[in-house]
Amino acid sequence: MDFEGFFEKTLHAATADATYVMKSMKVAFYDAKPYDEEFFTRQNRSGELDFTFHAFRLNESTAITAQDNQAVCVFVNDNVNRACLELLSENGVRLVALRCAGFNNVDLDAAAELGISVTRVPAYSPHAVAEHAITLFLTLNRRIHRSYNRVRELNFSLNGLVGFDVYGKTVGIIGTGKIGKLTARIFRGFGTEVLAYDLYPDEKWAAEDGIRYASLEEIYAESDVISLHTPLTPETHHLIDEEELRSMKKAPCLINTSRGKLINTTALIQALKDKQLRGVALDVYEIEEGVFFEDLSHDVLHDDELARLLTFNNVLITSHQGFLTEEALSEIARVTCKNLIQLSAGKPFLEGTEVER
């Protein structure tokens, strides 16, 4: 037996195996912003993952760029439909990792059929979004955005800046997941009565925090402030429509930091024109793609309804930045990277992060 040749072959095979094991998993990022690259690179100090960051979004036209990657990391406006998933599967992608909580932009049935796993970050920082909802409301109520702009132009007039005391008012919270619960708790701290609605009410939590579950009809009829914290499903699409707006107590404030399609924009504009609402604060919008997260300051806004909303002095809009805190971005990167490493090692994903159909 040629022992020298045997050991040479064995050593070569072992080296090849070691190279395979040490090789980093390749991950393609889409709709990636500088803060994504910063926080994910920071999380990947060990170099276990090999990242490629793309500024463009993932869809069936761009899916070819995922070739040679085992996973893709996407955000809320990437369109991961069946056609896109089929191309990803053909190119060897085994995981779609959402760096957000929502997953309505992924065809879960198609993913399951193709054997592609889908993960998300269900609770990166509920405090970030809850605090942003409160910030939007307070800014809207006390007209801080208008006052700020006036003072910069040396206009120190107070006309048109009258707000109202939050104390003693009634607040309606629609959706009592982690974010909704935190928002309700903060509003309770102002001395408000909080009404809540959820398909699966947590009566124990409500009793502990002095919150009362009520019907949607009761919330619309009694609330001075209504804040939306429910996921987007076929049942919640246009949850706030013409009929709901008409049934609301005279001139409440409406806050949405959840999903844009919860509100019918056409009906919302008409309600604002009819002075049915005191004010509206939005961190989300029905059709964000091509607008939110982009710099259009040197372009023309082609969305006429969004342009109309921006003309109302009692409408405050931020571009889906509720999640944008250091803590939230760090947690998004941590959970996503952990799931990618688990996939690479053939281990289960973190509990509660895999989206199943």
C-alpha positions in Angstrom: 0.0 0.0 0.0 1.3 3.5 -0.9 1.0 5.1 2.6 2.7 8.3 1.4 0.1 8.7 -1.3 -2.7 7.8 1.1 -1.7 10.4 3.7 -1.2 13.0 0.9 -4.8 12.4 -0.3 -6.2 12.4 3.2 -4.4 15.7 4.0 -5.7 17.2 0.8 -9.3 16.1 1.6 -9.1 17.4 5.2 -7.8 20.7 4.0 -10.6 21.0 1.4 -13.2 20.2 4.1 -11.6 22.7 6.4 -11.7 25.3 3.7 -15.4 24.5 3.1 -16.2 24.8 6.8 -14.3 28.1 7.2 -15.9 29.6 4.1 -18.3 32.4 5.1 -21.9 32.3 4.2 -22.7 34.8 1.5 -25.6 37.1 2.0 -27.0 39.7 -0.4 -28.6 42.8 1.2 -31.3 44.8 -0.6 -32.6 48.3 -0.2 -29.5 48.8 2.1 -28.8 52.1 3.6 -25.6 53.4 5.3 -26.9 52.6 8.7 -27.7 49.0 7.7 -24.1 48.5 6.5 -22.8 50.1 9.7 -24.7 48.1 12.2 -24.5 44.7 10.3 -20.8 45.1 9.8 -20.3 45.9 13.4 -22.3 42.7 14.4 -20.3 40.6 11.9 -16.9 41.3 13.5 -16.0 37.6 13.5 -16.4 37.5 9.7 -18.6 34.5 9.8 -20.8 36.1 7.2 -19.9 37.6 3.8 -22.1 40.6 3.1 -22.8 42.3 -0.2 -24.9 45.5 0.1 -27.2 46.6 -2.7 -28.9 50.0 -2.6 -31.6 48.8 -5.0 -34.6 46.8 -4.0 -35.2 43.1 -4.5 -37.8 42.0 -6.9 -38.1 39.6 -9.8 -36.0 41.9 -12.0 -33.1 42.2 -9.6 -33.2 38.6 -8.1 -30.5 37.5 -10.5 -28.0 39.5 -8.4 -28.5 37.0 -5.6 -26.6 34.4 -7.5 -24.0 32.5 -5.4 -25.6 33.8 -2.2 -27.2 31.4 0.3 -29.4 34.1 1.8 -30.9 37.5 1.1 -31.7 40.2 3.6 -34.6 42.4 2.7 -36.7 45.3 4.1 -40.3 46.4 4.0 -40.4 47.6 0.4 -38.6 44.7 -1.3 -41.1 42.7 -3.4 -40.5 39.0 -2.7 -43.3 37.6 -4.7 -43.5 34.1 -6.3 -41.6 35.0 -9.4 -38.8 36.6 -7.3 -38.7 33.5 -5.0 -38.5 31.1 -8.0 -35.4 33.0 -9.3 -33.9 33.0 -5.8 -34.4 29.3 -5.5 -32.8 28.6 -8.9 -29.8 30.6 -7.7 -29.4 28.6 -4.5 -30.9 31.0 -1.9 -32.2 29.1 1.1 -33.2 32.0 3.4 -35.1 35.3 3.1 -34.1 37.2 6.2 -36.4 40.2 6.9 -34.7 42.9 8.9 -38.1 44.1 10.1 -41.2 42.7 11.8 -43.7 42.7 8.9 -43.7 40.0 6.3 -46.7 41.0 4.0 -44.2 41.6 1.2 -43.2 38.0 1.0 -45.3 35.2 -0.7 -45.1 32.7 2.1 -46.9 30.0 0.2 -44.4 30.1 -2.6 -41.5 30.2 -0.2 -42.8 27.1 1.6 -43.3 25.3 -1.8 -39.7 26.1 -2.8 -38.2 25.2 0.5 -37.0 28.7 1.3 -37.1 29.7 4.9 -38.3 33.1 5.9 -37.2 34.8 9.2 -38.0 38.2 10.6 -37.2 40.3 13.7 -40.5 40.4 15.6 -39.5 42.6 18.5 -36.3 44.6 17.7 -37.3 47.5 20.0 -41.0 48.1 20.7 -39.9 51.1 22.7 -38.5 52.8 19.6 -41.8 52.7 17.7 -44.0 53.4 20.7 -41.9 56.4 21.7 -42.0 57.6 18.1 -45.8 57.4 18.1 -45.9 59.5 21.2 -43.4 62.0 19.7 -45.5 62.4 16.6 -48.7 63.0 18.6 -47.1 65.6 20.9 -45.5 67.4 18.0 -48.8 67.4 16.2 -50.9 68.4 19.2 -48.7 71.3 20.2 -47.8 72.3 16.6 -44.1 72.0 17.3 -43.3 71.5 13.6 -45.1 74.7 12.7 -43.6 76.7 15.5 -40.1 75.5 14.6 -40.4 76.7 11.1 -41.9 80.0 12.1 -39.1 80.9 14.6 -36.4 80.1 12.0 -38.0 82.9 9.9 -38.1 85.2 13.0 -41.9 84.8 13.2 -42.6 84.6 16.9 -46.4 84.7 16.6 -48.5 82.1 18.5 -51.5 82.4 16.4 -52.8 79.0 15.2 -50.5 77.0 17.6 -53.2 76.2 20.2 -53.0 72.6 21.4 -54.9 70.7 24.2 -54.0 69.1 27.5 -53.4 65.4 27.1 -54.4 64.9 30.8 -58.0 63.7 31.1 -58.5 62.8 27.5 -59.5 59.4 26.1 -57.0 57.5 23.9 -57.9 54.6 21.7 -55.2 52.0 21.0 -56.0 49.6 18.2 -53.7 46.5 18.5 -52.1 45.5 21.8 -49.0 43.7 20.8 -45.8 44.8 22.4 -45.7 48.2 20.7 -49.4 48.9 21.3 -49.1 48.0 25.0 -46.1 50.2 25.5 -47.8 53.1 23.7 -50.9 52.6 25.9 -48.7 52.6 29.0 -47.1 55.9 28.1 -50.4 57.5 27.4 -51.6 56.3 30.8 -48.7 58.2 32.3 -50.2 61.4 31.0 -53.3 60.7 33.0 -55.5 59.6 30.2 -58.3 57.0 30.0 -57.1 54.3 27.5 -59.4 52.1 25.5 -57.9 49.2 23.7 -59.0 46.8 20.9 -57.4 43.5 19.9 -58.7 40.3 18.4 -56.9 38.5 21.3 -57.3 40.8 24.3 -54.8 40.5 27.2 -57.2 41.2 30.1 -54.6 40.6 32.8 -52.3 43.3 31.3 -55.2 45.6 30.9 -56.3 45.2 34.5 -52.7 45.8 35.8 -52.3 49.0 33.7 -55.8 50.4 34.2 -56.8 50.0 30.6 -60.2 48.9 29.3 -60.8 46.8 26.2 -63.6 48.1 24.1 -65.2 47.6 20.6 -63.8 49.5 17.6 -67.1 51.4 17.5 -66.7 52.5 21.1 -63.1 53.6 20.4 -64.1 55.6 17.3 -67.0 57.3 19.2 -65.1 58.2 22.4 -61.4 58.7 21.6 -59.7 62.1 21.4 -56.6 60.3 20.1 -56.5 57.1 18.1 -53.2 55.2 17.6 -52.9 52.2 15.2 -50.6 49.3 16.2 -52.0 46.3 14.3 -50.4 44.3 11.5 -51.6 44.4 8.0 -53.8 41.5 7.0 -56.6 41.1 4.5 -59.0 41.9 7.4 -57.2 45.1 8.5 -56.6 46.5 5.0 -58.3 49.9 5.1 -59.3 49.4 8.7 -59.8 53.2 8.7 -62.1 54.0 5.8 -64.8 56.5 5.0 -67.4 54.9 7.3 -64.9 54.7 10.3 -63.8 58.3 9.8 -67.4 59.5 9.8 -68.2 57.5 13.0 -65.3 59.1 15.0 -65.8 61.6 17.8 -65.6 65.2 16.5 -62.0 66.1 15.4 -59.7 63.4 17.1 -56.0 63.1 16.3 -55.2 60.0 14.3 -51.7 58.4 14.6 -50.3 55.5 12.4 -46.9 54.0 13.0 -47.9 50.5 11.9 -48.7 49.9 8.2 -49.8 52.5 5.6 -52.5 50.4 4.1 -54.5 50.4 7.4 -55.8 53.8 6.3 -57.6 54.6 3.0 -55.7 57.7 1.9 -58.5 59.0 -0.4 -61.0 58.8 2.5 -58.4 60.4 4.9 -57.9 63.4 2.6 -61.7 64.0 2.3 -62.0 63.8 6.1 -59.3 66.4 6.5 -61.0 68.6 4.0 -64.2 68.2 5.9 -62.5 69.0 9.2 -63.5 65.7 10.7 -60.0 65.3 12.1 -58.0 67.6 14.4 -54.8 66.3 13.0 -53.0 63.3 11.5 -49.5 62.0 12.2 -48.1 59.2 9.9 -44.9 57.3 10.0 -46.2 55.0 7.2 -48.1 55.5 4.0 -50.1 53.4 1.6 -47.6 53.4 -1.3 -44.1 53.9 0.2 -42.2 52.3 -2.6 -40.1 54.7 -4.6 -40.7 57.5 -2.1 -39.9 56.6 1.5 -36.2 56.1 2.3 -35.3 58.0 -0.8 -34.0 61.6 -1.4 -36.5 63.2 -3.8 -35.6 66.8 -3.0 -34.4 67.4 -6.5 -37.3 65.6 -8.2 -41.0 65.9 -8.7 -43.3 63.9 -6.4 -45.6 61.9 -8.7 -47.9 60.6 -5.9 -50.7 63.2 -6.0 -52.3 61.9 -2.8 -49.1 62.1 -0.8 -48.5 65.6 -2.3 -52.0 66.6 -1.2 -51.5 65.3 2.4 -48.3 67.4 2.6 -50.3 70.6 2.0 -52.4 70.2 5.2 -50.9 72.2 8.1 -52.4 69.7 10.5 -50.7 66.6 8.9 -47.3 65.5 10.1 -45.5 62.8 8.1 -42.2 61.1 8.8 -40.7 58.5 6.4 -41.0 55.2 8.3 -38.3 56.1 10.9 -40.0 54.7 14.0 -37.5 51.9 14.2 -34.5 54.2 13.7 -32.7 54.0 17.1 -29.3 52.6 18.0 -30.9 50.0 20.2 -33.3 48.9 17.5 -30.7 48.7 14.7 -28.4 46.8 17.0 -31.1 44.2 17.8 -32.1 43.9 14.2 -28.5 43.1 13.2 -28.0 40.7 16.1 -31.1 38.6 15.5 -30.7 38.5 11.7 -27.0 37.6 11.9 -27.7 34.9 14.5 -30.3 33.3 12.2 -27.9 33.5 9.3 -25.2 31.7 11.3 -27.7 29.2 12.5 -28.7 28.4 8.9 -25.0 28.0 8.0 -24.5 25.6 10.9 -27.7 23.6 10.1 -29.3 24.6 13.4 -32.8 25.9 14.2 -33.5 29.6 13.9 -34.1 31.7 17.0 -37.4 30.9 18.6 -40.2 33.1 17.3 -38.4 34.5 14.3 -39.2 32.0 11.6 -42.3 32.9 9.6 -44.4 29.8 8.8 -47.3 29.4 6.5 
